[in-house]
Amino acid sequence: MPELPEVETVVRTLEKQLGNRKIKKVEVYWNNIIANVEPTDFKLSLKNQTIEKYDRRGKFLVFTLTDYILVSHLRMEGKFFIHPKKTKKDKHTHIIFELEDLELHYNDVRKFGKFYLYQKQENLSCLDKIGFEPFDENLNGRILKQLTKKDRMYIKTKLLDQSLIAGIGNIYANEICFKCGLDPLRRSCCLSERKWDEVLKATREVLVQAIQQGGTTIRSYTSSLGVSGLFQQSLMVHSRENEACYCCGSKILKKKVNGRGTYYCPICQKPEPIVVAITGCMGSGKSEVIDYLTQKGYKTVSSDNINAQLLKQNQTILDLADILKCNPDKINKKFLSKIIFSNQESKEKVEKYLHQKIYQEIEKWIYENESEKLLFVEVPLLYEVNWNKYFDCNVTVNSKIDLIYKRLLQNRNMSEKEINARLKSQFSPEKKVELADYVLENSSTLKKLFASIDSLIKRLI
């Protein structure tokens, strides 16, 4: 099936070769190819219409005419041919557009293609379910993460979902996954915002290169307008089963994923751990969640513990003393807390330094545990420091506010004034729930909390 680069090639070639010609007459030889109007109305409406503009939406060709919008979907084997006038009709030609000095023939061996005709002011209903254009400047990893955070579909299959990103077909989905080193069987909900940014970047690069090379001429597809696709010469994995990977030399493998041939390198695209961030308000029960996960044998780490270890290191102490222009002997957790709460400029400098160091340690820890399926990182201020973009799944532990106060008063001997001050410095529980990919409710029994954790694990794996 022609994908975005092939359709773009057809659109631009038609634009170049036909320009703003007028349609003098239309003949339809297979009525079922006209989708939303009667064939007779289709023919009469197009008579004497001038082609004003050529566009593409996903895998659809969109022609703006004098009074109408003509939309074409080539499906499996639809093709356009430009011929001199009175050219003999091929047996697979189902529509002939007679222009002023040429004929445009639509040929479709399998008769799967469709044409839609709308008046200019009408909604193009055949495009209603089409997702973002890959080159839409407003599209980014954050949007893609939001749209897929509950979706367990494999990423390879999700890239074929035209309601998410329009125009990607099987060939380019395979190439995109390879380009960003992504296991095609990873769940869509288990990609971080940052990883989605990488996927989008790879998508654009692959499609731009394919468009520049006129698409991919494989099996039944050619542009049929004097242009042959050359991108097949640049394919890294697609249709290269048992051939050596150009990057590592391993054999390219092929498997069926939801009925589609999926080509990948087992080394360059090896499965990576799903890294889950655990957050929540102070007193919400993050520690209970981490303790339970540890008991079940999962690897966990705490950003607070990393911070505490960093503050014991001489280099960290010297760096912070230099930042704050003070004696290194003064640097400790109590002193830093006082500085952070009293001086905004110093607060920003200290946090910028420590956050960078902490995340470097987290990345190092992830690398050291890359053979694990699931990794859990406790980050109390996950959303406040905008770290949620780095993690594959962001989990908020939520609890009723009265229970939070009760726990902090009883277990930490904090005063209400101290609790108010600390909670005020964080996002509200409601905000943390809103930003979460998954919420663990901890306002009932530990048994119910642990059952929710088990459900989360099953969902991720």
C-alpha positions, 0 to 999 in steps of 0.5 A: 500500500502506498504510504505517506512518501509515495502519496506525497510523490504522487501529489507533487508529480501530478501538481507539476505535470497537470498544473491548473488544468480544467476537467472537461469530462469524467467517465466512471467505469466502476461505480463502487469506487465513488464513495459518498455521492452518486456516480452520475452526480460525481461526473456532472459536478466535476465537469468544467472544474479547474484544479486549483490546489494539490494537497495530501492528508495522511495517505489521502490525496486532496484536490481543491477545485473551483467549487468542490474538494475531491479526495482520493485514497489509493488503498492497496494498488491505486495508481494515476496515469497521464495519457494523451487524449483518446488513449485506449482504456486499460481493463483496470482503469476505472475513472478517466478525467478528460482534461483540456489536452490530456487524460488522467486515468485512475487504475486499480487492479484490486478495486479497493481505492475510493473517491470522495467529493465534497462542496468546498464549505462541507466538512471532509468527513472521510478525514475525520478520524485522521490523526496528526500530520507527522510534520505538524509543528504543534505535535510533540512528545508530550502530546503523544505521551498523553494520547497513549499513556493508557494504550497497551498496543505494541509501539510498532502497531501504534505507529500504524494507527492512522488516528494517532499519526497519519501516513505511516505504513508498515515499511516506515514503521519498521524503519522508524523503530530501528532508527530510534533503537526501539523494541517493536514489541514495547507497549505504547503506554511504556514510552516516556515523553522524551522517547516519544520525542525521539520517535517523532524525530525519527519519523520525520527524518525517515519520511523526509528522506523517503520523500526526497527519494520518491518513496519506496518501490516495492511489489505493486507500488510505483508512482506510475507518473515517470517517477520510481521510488529509490528509498528501498535502497536506503532501508535498514531493516525492512525486507532484509530478513537474515541479512546483516545489520548495517550497524552491528552485523547481527542478523535481521529478524522477522516476526508477525506483529498483529498480522504485519511483517515486522523486521528488527535487529535483536541487538540494536533494538533489544528490549530495555527496562520500563522505568517507572517513577513513583511520586505523591504528596508527603505522607501519601504512602510512597514508602509503602509502595517502594517497600512492597516492590522491593519485597517482590524482588523489583529493583528500586531507588530513591532520589532522596537517598541519592541526594543524601549520598551526594551531600556526603561527597567532598566534591559535592560539598565543594561545588555547593560552597562555590555556588553559595560563596560560603565555607564548605564546613557550612554545607549540610542538609539543614543549611541547604534547606534554610537557604532554599526557603529564604533565597530564591536565586540561591534556591534555583542555583542549588537545585539546578546543580543537585537535580543534574547530579541526581539524575545522572546517578539515576541514569547510571543506576538504570544502565547498571540494571538494564537487564531488568524488565521493570525499574522503580524510582521514587521521586517526591517532586517528580512533576515540580521539577518536570522530570515526568518527561524522562520516565516511561510511566509516572505513578502518583500515590494518592491519599485523602488529605485528612489521612496525610495530616494524620500520618505526618502528625503521628509518624513524623511528629510534625506540627500542622504549621510544618505540614502546611508549609511543606505541602504548600511548596509542592503541587496539590494532590489533585494536580499530581493525580491529574498529571499521572499516567497511573494512580495508586489510591492509598486511602483504605487498607494496605491490602487494597494498595498492594492489590493495586500495585500488582494490577499496575505491574500486570498492565506494564508487563 
